[in-house]
Amino acid sequence: MTLFDAIKKVYPIVVKCSNCNHKFELRIPKGTTISDYLQSEASTCENCGCSTLIRIVLDNPKHKEQQNEHGR
């Protein structure tokens, strides 16, 4: 998260357009859930303009290590 994000009170997620497969970072205002924002008219693909975005969950090596430590 950048300083700009902290000031504007947004958090970034990575999304992919199911229409054109364009991947990009989407900034969601804090206080709005990801699913609500993705279903709103505000979330459109920056490449083709459609509103069929899918969140991409990136692998987090630290998270995987923590899961392995706890036997999950």
MOPAC internal coordinates of N, CA, C and O (Angstrom, degrees):
PM7 1SCF
backbone

  N    0.0000 0     0.00 0     0.00 0    0    0    0
  C    1.4423 1     0.00 0     0.00 0    1    0    0
  C    1.5254 1   108.06 1     0.00 0    2    1    0
  O    1.2310 1   120.73 1   -46.76 1    3    2    1
  N    1.3119 1   116.21 1   133.24 1    3    2    1
  C    1.4531 1   121.11 1  -179.72 1    5    3    2
  C    1.5183 1   110.81 1   -87.08 1    6    5    3
  O    1.2310 1   120.80 1   -12.41 1    7    6    5
  N    1.3189 1   116.07 1   167.59 1    7    6    5
  C    1.4670 1   121.02 1   176.69 1    9    7    6
  C    1.5146 1   110.01 1   -60.59 1   10    9    7
  O    1.2310 1   120.57 1   143.09 1   11   10    9
  N    1.3220 1   116.52 1   -36.91 1   11   10    9
  C    1.4634 1   121.37 1   178.14 1   13   11   10
  C    1.5237 1   110.55 1   -59.96 1   14   13   11
  O    1.2310 1   120.21 1   138.26 1   15   14   13
  N    1.3392 1   117.20 1   -41.74 1   15   14   13
  C    1.4607 1   121.37 1   178.88 1   17   15   14
  C    1.5195 1   110.78 1   -63.33 1   18   17   15
  O    1.2310 1   120.40 1   138.53 1   19   18   17
  N    1.3334 1   116.83 1   -41.47 1   19   18   17
  C    1.4563 1   120.59 1  -179.36 1   21   19   18
  C    1.5258 1   111.05 1   -64.74 1   22   21   19
  O    1.2310 1   120.45 1   141.78 1   23   22   21
  N    1.3195 1   116.75 1   -38.22 1   23   22   21
  C    1.4658 1   120.68 1   179.39 1   25   23   22
  C    1.5253 1   110.24 1   -70.12 1   26   25   23
  O    1.2310 1   120.07 1   135.52 1   27   26   25
  N    1.3071 1   117.47 1   -44.48 1   27   26   25
  C    1.4714 1   121.58 1  -177.92 1   29   27   26
  C    1.5196 1   112.61 1   -79.53 1   30   29   27
  O    1.2310 1   120.23 1   169.82 1   31   30   29
  N    1.3219 1   117.17 1   -10.18 1   31   30   29
  C    1.4542 1   123.28 1   179.95 1   33   31   30
  C    1.5244 1   111.98 1    59.84 1   34   33   31
  O    1.2310 1   121.97 1  -118.60 1   35   34   33
  N    1.3274 1   113.84 1    61.40 1   35   34   33
  C    1.4601 1   121.90 1   175.54 1   37   35   34
  C    1.5195 1   108.09 1  -131.22 1   38   37   35
  O    1.2310 1   120.35 1   -17.80 1   39   38   37
  N    1.3205 1   116.94 1   162.20 1   39   38   37
  C    1.4572 1   120.66 1   172.47 1   41   39   38
  C    1.5182 1   108.80 1  -132.02 1   42   41   39
  O    1.2310 1   121.11 1   -38.20 1   43   42   41
  N    1.3488 1   115.49 1   141.80 1   43   42   41
  C    1.4606 1   119.47 1  -175.56 1   45   43   42
  C    1.5354 1   112.29 1   -90.29 1   46   45   43
  O    1.2310 1   120.98 1   -33.93 1   47   46   45
  N    1.3189 1   115.74 1   146.07 1   47   46   45
  C    1.4614 1   122.24 1   169.53 1   49   47   46
  C    1.5297 1   106.68 1  -134.70 1   50   49   47
  O    1.2310 1   120.60 1   -22.04 1   51   50   49
  N    1.3137 1   116.47 1   157.96 1   51   50   49
  C    1.4663 1   121.15 1   176.58 1   53   51   50
  C    1.5206 1   107.39 1  -100.13 1   54   53   51
  O    1.2310 1   121.38 1   -49.08 1   55   54   53
  N    1.3234 1   114.97 1   130.92 1   55   54   53
  C    1.4588 1   120.80 1  -179.82 1   57   55   54
  C    1.5195 1   109.95 1  -127.18 1   58   57   55
  O    1.2310 1   121.60 1   -17.59 1   59   58   57
  N    1.3255 1   114.54 1   162.41 1   59   58   57
  C    1.4637 1   121.86 1   176.49 1   61   59   58
  C    1.5167 1   107.21 1  -131.66 1   62   61   59
  O    1.2310 1   120.91 1   -42.42 1   63   62   61
  N    1.3084 1   115.86 1   137.58 1   63   62   61
  C    1.4622 1   120.97 1   176.96 1   65   63   62
  C    1.5251 1   108.21 1   -80.67 1   66   65   63
  O    1.2310 1   120.38 1   -51.74 1   67   66   65
  N    1.3130 1   116.88 1   128.26 1   67   66   65
  C    1.4630 1   119.44 1   179.72 1   69   67   66
  C    1.5335 1   111.64 1   -77.41 1   70   69   67
  O    1.2310 1   120.23 1   171.21 1   71   70   69
  N    1.3239 1   117.17 1    -8.79 1   71   70   69
  C    1.4536 1   121.28 1   178.89 1   73   71   70
  C    1.5370 1   111.80 1   -87.94 1   74   73   71
  O    1.2310 1   120.74 1   128.56 1   75   74   73
  N    1.3613 1   116.18 1   -51.44 1   75   74   73
  C    1.4632 1   119.45 1  -175.31 1   77   75   74
  C    1.5345 1   113.34 1  -114.19 1   78   77   75
  O    1.2310 1   119.76 1  -179.30 1   79   78   77
  N    1.3408 1   118.06 1     0.70 1   79   78   77
  C    1.4705 1   124.79 1   179.95 1   81   79   78
  C    1.5269 1   114.17 1    62.81 1   82   81   79
  O    1.2310 1   119.94 1  -159.84 1   83   82   81
  N    1.3252 1   117.71 1    20.16 1   83   82   81
  C    1.4635 1   122.10 1   176.91 1   85   83   82
  C    1.5228 1   108.94 1   -74.48 1   86   85   83
  O    1.2310 1   120.48 1   -49.79 1   87   86   85
  N    1.3558 1   116.69 1   130.21 1   87   86   85
  C    1.4667 1   121.83 1   178.43 1   89   87   86
  C    1.5144 1   108.68 1  -105.12 1   90   89   87
  O    1.2310 1   120.63 1   -43.73 1   91   90   89
  N    1.3316 1   116.40 1   136.27 1   91   90   89
  C    1.4557 1   120.73 1   178.45 1   93   91   90
  C    1.5192 1   110.24 1  -159.96 1   94   93   91
  O    1.2310 1   121.39 1   -11.25 1   95   94   93
  N    1.3414 1   114.95 1   168.75 1   95   94   93
  C    1.4534 1   120.92 1  -179.32 1   97   95   94
  C    1.5260 1   109.01 1   -93.62 1   98   97   95
  O    1.2310 1   120.97 1   -47.62 1   99   98   97
  N    1.3082 1   115.76 1   132.38 1   99   98   97
  C    1.4515 1   122.67 1   179.83 1  101   99   98
  C    1.5173 1   107.81 1  -113.67 1  102  101   99
  O    1.2310 1   119.88 1   -44.85 1  103  102  101
  N    1.3173 1   117.84 1   135.15 1  103  102  101
  C    1.4650 1   121.92 1  -179.18 1  105  103  102
  C    1.5225 1   109.12 1  -104.14 1  106  105  103
  O    1.2310 1   121.31 1   -59.86 1  107  106  105
  N    1.3279 1   115.10 1   120.14 1  107  106  105
  C    1.4596 1   121.73 1  -176.28 1  109  107  106
  C    1.5217 1   109.11 1  -105.48 1  110  109  107
  O    1.2310 1   119.69 1   -46.98 1  111  110  109
  N    1.3279 1   118.20 1   133.02 1  111  110  109
  C    1.4677 1   120.30 1   177.50 1  113  111  110
  C    1.5269 1   110.60 1   -64.11 1  114  113  111
  O    1.2310 1   120.94 1   -43.07 1  115  114  113
  N    1.3262 1   115.82 1   136.93 1  115  114  113
  C    1.4668 1   119.81 1   177.72 1  117  115  114
  C    1.5192 1   108.53 1   -61.22 1  118  117  115
  O    1.2310 1   121.11 1   -37.05 1  119  118  117
  N    1.3227 1   115.48 1   142.95 1  119  118  117
  C    1.4516 1   121.21 1  -177.31 1  121  119  118
  C    1.5231 1   112.70 1    96.68 1  122  121  119
  O    1.2310 1   120.71 1   171.97 1  123  122  121
  N    1.3368 1   116.26 1    -8.03 1  123  122  121
  C    1.4630 1   121.94 1   177.63 1  125  123  122
  C    1.5178 1   107.76 1  -111.74 1  126  125  123
  O    1.2310 1   120.22 1   -48.15 1  127  126  125
  N    1.3267 1   117.18 1   131.85 1  127  126  125
  C    1.4607 1   119.24 1   178.65 1  129  127  126
  C    1.5247 1   109.56 1   -74.82 1  130  129  127
  O    1.2310 1   121.40 1   -23.20 1  131  130  129
  N    1.3195 1   114.93 1   156.80 1  131  130  129
  C    1.4600 1   120.40 1  -179.56 1  133  131  130
  C    1.5205 1   110.67 1   -61.38 1  134  133  131
  O    1.2310 1   120.48 1   134.28 1  135  134  133
  N    1.3267 1   116.68 1   -45.72 1  135  134  133
  C    1.4729 1   119.14 1  -177.81 1  137  135  134
  C    1.5275 1   111.54 1   -65.22 1  138  137  135
  O    1.2310 1   120.12 1   141.39 1  139  138  137
  N    1.3377 1   117.38 1   -38.61 1  139  138  137
  C    1.4672 1   119.38 1   177.50 1  141  139  138
  C    1.5234 1   111.29 1   -64.47 1  142  141  139
  O    1.2310 1   120.66 1   138.21 1  143  142  141
  N    1.3314 1   116.35 1   -41.79 1  143  142  141
  C    1.4608 1   119.90 1  -178.52 1  145  143  142
  C    1.5280 1   110.87 1   -67.76 1  146  145  143
  O    1.2310 1   120.19 1   138.59 1  147  146  145
  N    1.3375 1   117.24 1   -41.41 1  147  146  145
  C    1.4652 1   119.90 1  -179.51 1  149  147  146
  C    1.5308 1   111.77 1   -66.71 1  150  149  147
  O    1.2310 1   119.88 1   154.87 1  151  150  149
  N    1.3196 1   117.83 1   -25.13 1  151  150  149
  C    1.4574 1   121.19 1   178.36 1  153  151  150
  C    1.5283 1   112.31 1   -88.10 1  154  153  151
  O    1.2310 1   120.13 1   170.22 1  155  154  153
  N    1.3318 1   117.36 1    -9.78 1  155  154  153
  C    1.4596 1   120.71 1  -178.87 1  157  155  154
  C    1.5260 1   110.96 1   -81.43 1  158  157  155
  O    1.2310 1   121.33 1   -14.05 1  159  158  157
  N    1.3253 1   115.06 1   165.95 1  159  158  157
  C    1.4607 1   120.41 1   178.59 1  161  159  158
  C    1.5209 1   111.91 1   -72.41 1  162  161  159
  O    1.2310 1   120.08 1   166.25 1  163  162  161
  N    1.3328 1   117.45 1   -13.75 1  163  162  161
  C    1.4695 1   121.48 1  -178.31 1  165  163  162
  C    1.5224 1   112.54 1   -72.91 1  166  165  163
  O    1.2310 1   119.93 1   158.32 1  167  166  165
  N    1.3186 1   117.73 1   -21.68 1  167  166  165
  C    1.4671 1   120.24 1  -177.11 1  169  167  166
  C    1.5189 1   110.66 1   -97.18 1  170  169  167
  O    1.2310 1   121.55 1   -77.08 1  171  170  169
  N    1.3230 1   114.64 1   102.92 1  171  170  169
  C    1.4603 1   120.89 1   177.25 1  173  171  170
  C    1.5241 1   109.09 1  -131.17 1  174  173  171
  O    1.2310 1   121.08 1   -25.28 1  175  174  173
  N    1.3033 1   115.55 1   154.72 1  175  174  173
  C    1.4590 1   121.42 1   179.12 1  177  175  174
  C    1.5210 1   109.50 1   -67.53 1  178  177  175
  O    1.2310 1   120.94 1   -47.66 1  179  178  177
  N    1.3324 1   115.81 1   132.34 1  179  178  177
  C    1.4582 1   119.83 1   179.15 1  181  179  178
  C    1.5251 1   112.03 1   -74.68 1  182  181  179
  O    1.2310 1   120.02 1   169.05 1  183  182  181
  N    1.3324 1   117.56 1   -10.95 1  183  182  181
  C    1.4599 1   121.76 1  -179.05 1  185  183  182
  C    1.5319 1   111.43 1   -94.98 1  186  185  183
  O    1.2310 1   120.24 1   126.03 1  187  186  185
  N    1.3425 1   117.15 1   -53.97 1  187  186  185
  C    1.4623 1   119.47 1  -174.76 1  189  187  186
  C    1.5307 1   113.92 1  -111.13 1  190  189  187
  O    1.2310 1   120.40 1   166.09 1  191  190  189
  N    1.3441 1   116.85 1   -13.91 1  191  190  189
  C    1.4625 1   119.75 1   175.56 1  193  191  190
  C    1.5132 1   115.94 1    88.10 1  194  193  191
  O    1.2310 1   119.80 1   179.25 1  195  194  193
  N    1.3316 1   118.00 1    -0.75 1  195  194  193
  C    1.4611 1   118.92 1   179.93 1  197  195  194
  C    1.5309 1   109.84 1   -80.05 1  198  197  195
  O    1.2310 1   120.28 1    -8.65 1  199  198  197
  N    1.3144 1   117.07 1   171.35 1  199  198  197
  C    1.4711 1   120.69 1  -176.18 1  201  199  198
  C    1.5281 1   111.93 1  -116.95 1  202  201  199
  O    1.2310 1   120.73 1  -139.63 1  203  202  201
  N    1.3301 1   116.21 1    40.37 1  203  202  201
  C    1.4643 1   120.72 1   179.92 1  205  203  202
  C    1.5194 1   110.44 1  -110.85 1  206  205  203
  O    1.2310 1   120.73 1  -117.57 1  207  206  205
  N    1.3308 1   116.21 1    62.43 1  207  206  205
  C    1.4559 1   121.18 1  -176.74 1  209  207  206
  C    1.5179 1   111.30 1   -91.42 1  210  209  207
  O    1.2310 1   121.35 1   -35.95 1  211  210  209
  N    1.3326 1   115.02 1   144.05 1  211  210  209
  C    1.4558 1   122.88 1   179.36 1  213  211  210
  C    1.5197 1   107.36 1  -125.01 1  214  213  211
  O    1.2310 1   120.18 1   -47.69 1  215  214  213
  N    1.3262 1   117.27 1   132.31 1  215  214  213
  C    1.4646 1   120.64 1   179.01 1  217  215  214
  C    1.5241 1   109.42 1   -72.83 1  218  217  215
  O    1.2310 1   121.14 1   -42.86 1  219  218  217
  N    1.3319 1   115.43 1   137.14 1  219  218  217
  C    1.4544 1   122.10 1   175.70 1  221  219  218
  C    1.5230 1   106.97 1  -106.02 1  222  221  219
  O    1.2310 1   120.56 1   -56.39 1  223  222  221
  N    1.3118 1   116.53 1   123.61 1  223  222  221
  C    1.4548 1   121.05 1   176.86 1  225  223  222
  C    1.5189 1   107.34 1   -95.61 1  226  225  223
  O    1.2310 1   121.16 1   -63.90 1  227  226  225
  N    1.3205 1   115.39 1   116.10 1  227  226  225
  C    1.4550 1   120.65 1  -178.65 1  229  227  226
  C    1.5158 1   109.95 1   -81.45 1  230  229  227
  O    1.2310 1   120.76 1   -33.31 1  231  230  229
  N    1.3210 1   116.16 1   146.69 1  231  230  229
  C    1.4606 1   120.34 1   176.48 1  233  231  230
  C    1.5141 1   109.63 1   -66.58 1  234  233  231
  O    1.2310 1   121.03 1   -46.30 1  235  234  233
  N    1.3062 1   115.63 1   133.70 1  235  234  233
  C    1.4544 1   121.77 1   177.76 1  237  235  234
  C    1.5190 1   107.45 1  -116.47 1  238  237  235
  O    1.2310 1   119.44 1   -72.62 1  239  238  237
  N    1.3365 1   118.68 1   107.38 1  239  238  237
  C    1.4612 1   120.63 1  -176.93 1  241  239  238
  C    1.5275 1   113.06 1   -57.96 1  242  241  239
  O    1.2310 1   119.61 1   143.03 1  243  242  241
  N    1.3347 1   118.35 1   -36.97 1  243  242  241
  C    1.4603 1   120.71 1   178.45 1  245  243  242
  C    1.5229 1   110.93 1   -62.21 1  246  245  243
  O    1.2310 1   120.88 1   138.11 1  247  246  245
  N    1.3314 1   115.92 1   -41.89 1  247  246  245
  C    1.4597 1   120.29 1  -179.85 1  249  247  246
  C    1.5280 1   110.56 1   -63.67 1  250  249  247
  O    1.2310 1   120.51 1   139.73 1  251  250  249
  N    1.3382 1   116.63 1   -40.27 1  251  250  249
  C    1.4638 1   120.09 1   178.80 1  253  251  250
  C    1.5205 1   111.11 1   -64.96 1  254  253  251
  O    1.2310 1   120.45 1   140.46 1  255  254  253
  N    1.3493 1   116.75 1   -39.54 1  255  254  253
  C    1.4600 1   120.42 1   178.27 1  257  255  254
  C    1.5250 1   110.72 1   -62.49 1  258  257  255
  O    1.2310 1   120.45 1   138.04 1  259  258  257
  N    1.3193 1   116.74 1   -41.96 1  259  258  257
  C    1.4596 1   120.91 1   179.76 1  261  259  258
  C    1.5247 1   110.39 1   -64.72 1  262  261  259
  O    1.2310 1   120.22 1   141.13 1  263  262  261
  N    1.3272 1   117.18 1   -38.87 1  263  262  261
  C    1.4598 1   120.35 1   178.77 1  265  263  262
  C    1.5145 1   110.36 1   -64.85 1  266  265  263
  O    1.2310 1   119.82 1   139.22 1  267  266  265
  N    1.3432 1   117.94 1   -40.78 1  267  266  265
  C    1.4526 1   121.93 1  -179.47 1  269  267  266
  C    1.5318 1   111.00 1   -66.44 1  270  269  267
  O    1.2310 1   119.80 1   143.33 1  271  270  269
  N    1.3298 1   117.98 1   -36.67 1  271  270  269
  C    1.4521 1   122.17 1   178.78 1  273  271  270
  C    1.5258 1   111.52 1   -64.39 1  274  273  271
  O    1.2310 1   120.59 1   146.33 1  275  274  273
  N    1.3129 1   116.48 1   -33.67 1  275  274  273
  C    1.4542 1   121.64 1  -177.30 1  277  275  274
  C    1.5243 1   112.33 1   -93.02 1  278  277  275
  O    1.2310 1   120.32 1  -176.76 1  279  278  277
  N    1.3106 1   116.98 1     3.24 1  279  278  277
  C    1.4592 1   121.03 1   176.76 1  281  279  278
  C    1.5120 1   114.90 1    73.45 1  282  281  279
  O    1.2310 1   120.52 1  -150.59 1  283  282  281
  N    1.3217 1   116.62 1    29.41 1  283  282  281
  C    1.4777 1   120.07 1   178.85 1  285  283  282
  C    1.4904 1   110.51 1   -99.94 1  286  285  283
  O    1.2310 1   120.10 1   180.00 1  287  286  285

